[in-house]
Amino acid sequence: MLESVPQQKVDKKNLWKVIGVSSAGTLIEWYDFYIFGSLAVIIATKFFPQDNPTAAFLSTLATFAAGFVVRPFGALFFGRLGDIIGRKYTFMVTLLLMGFSTFAIGLIPSYDTIGFIAPVLVLILRLLQGLALGGEYGGAATYVAEHSEPNKRGLRTAWIQTTATVGLFISLFVILITRNAMDKASFEDWGWRVPFLISIVMVAVSYFIRRNMDESPLFKKAKAEGKTVANPLKESFGKKLNFKFVLLALFGATMGQGVVWYTGQFYALSFLQTVCHIEFDQTNYIIALGLMLGTGFFVFFGWLSDKIGRKGIMMVGMLVAILTYRPIYDKIYQTADVTNKVELQDQLKTDIAVSLKEGTSDSIKTITTTKYYTDGTIYTELSEQVISASAQASKAKITKIVNVGNESFYILVALVLIQVIYVAMVYGPIAAFLVEMFPTNIRYTSMSLPYHIGNGVFGGLLPAIATYLASQATTANEAAAAAGQVLPFDKPYLEGLWYPIIIAGVCFIIGVLYIGKQKAMND
């Protein structure tokens, strides 16, 4: 049970300082963690072999997911420290670990320079990032909740919940500023490293602010009364009742929340870039604008959960996501699909260029076709083919880039915003929900594990799994078409959505049936 901080003893000025400092540090960690995902398309070209671009992109997503998979181990390690030595010092350590790992990724030479050592180093640093984040969130959420008034925990902890979305927003913002400060070639060559490198400045500032914070009053009280435990892991998972609530938190809440979170933000970004082929900068503007418009809903639903309860809001968020994901993503695809637009035939442009392939006698033939549409959309297709000295041509590499017109742009922003609202419904109340399930002496450990399994494993694997499912469906359709058979999938680009729909569906059923019984433990 989450003990009460007597309302008359809550120092409002100090409380907002606690919320501000905790949120700022957590925001920086999310920024550090997410710039990797935001730059996944470019990172795929830098740290992985390019003989198979699809495999390289999937490898990048897998490396991205690896950071999520190890988050539960970080939750166990740092959660144990947080329940023994305190919340403050533990999440200062995680901040420094995250900052070092992010900065170091920006220094790693490319695959062309050091070969397979490059992806190995990236993977190691990505794992360290995951461990750090596994310890950060639980500490920050617990720290704020233990300073808060009992009837305003949802509102207070919701500010921590905004940091994940704001961190992603800032990562996109920094990337766009860096991208627009130089030409495209320079950004793809070395400019992409800048967002990684500048994070060290933000980490240093946050560290010096955090080191002057006080420890949580509830933890200090428990420690002074000798109520802390020597082995939080055994207490959390070795006792049947506590372990039951850990499982309930995972399978009835965080599992579904995790897939809704990563569908609405990261899979949306990946889908726009790799399935709809929308231009890199424009996809970032679409996601960033959707996030900016939707961030306030995290605080709103956190506040609302103090009034009407946490469960109902989270369950409704999962349900509407389950029912509407396929229509939303079909609308995204149709909005970006140039075959649904009216072409301006008189503005069609085709350019052909031939250049010598470096270090060989082969030549590269590039055909650039640009089409314009009445709604302002511009479609560019680059067909690049290597022609050897013996006149044998390799298979053409085709790159498609879509710049949608204003109307389509704002439709896509609206569709992303709807998903961000779903995210806010499931994510806004969940910090308060989790900290209220467990007592002070095991709270950091007990809440961190289900949160990071739900988000790190079920959520973090989503981009890679969903992209793989969609690519397999597309491949199956292509094979069937070549064999003159009936296509097995009507809309293969939607097949990846079955993963979040099924996971959220299972979580919704468990949550509806069993969440609420933890009240008996807390009353």
Secondary structure, 3 states (H helix, E strand, C coil): CCCCCCHHHCCHHHHHHHHHHHHHHHHHHHHHHHHHHHCHHHHHHHHCCCCCHHHHHHHHHHHHHHHHHCHHHHHHHHHHHHHHCCHHHHHHHHHHHHHHHHHHHCCCCCHHHHCCHHHHHHHHHHHHHHHHHHHHHHHHHHHHHCCCCHHHHHHHHHHHHHHHHHHHHHHHHHHHHHHHCCCHHHHHHCHHHHHHHCHHHHHHHHHHHHCCCCCCHHHHHHHHCCCCCCCHHHHHHCCHHHHHHHHHHHHHHHHHHHHHHHHHHHHHHHHHHHHCCECHHHHHHHHHHHHHHHCHHHHHHHHHHHHHCHHHHHHHHHHHHHHHHHHHHHHHHHHHCHHHCCECHHHCEEEEEEEECCCCCCEEEEEEEEEEECCCCEEEEEEEEEECCCCCECCCEEEEEEECCHHHHHHHHHHHHHHHHHHHHHHCCHHHHHHCCCCHHHHHHHHHHHHHHHHHHHHCCHHHHHHHHHHHHHHHHHHHHHCCCCCCCCCHHHHHHHHHHHHHHHHHHHHHHHCCCCHHHHC
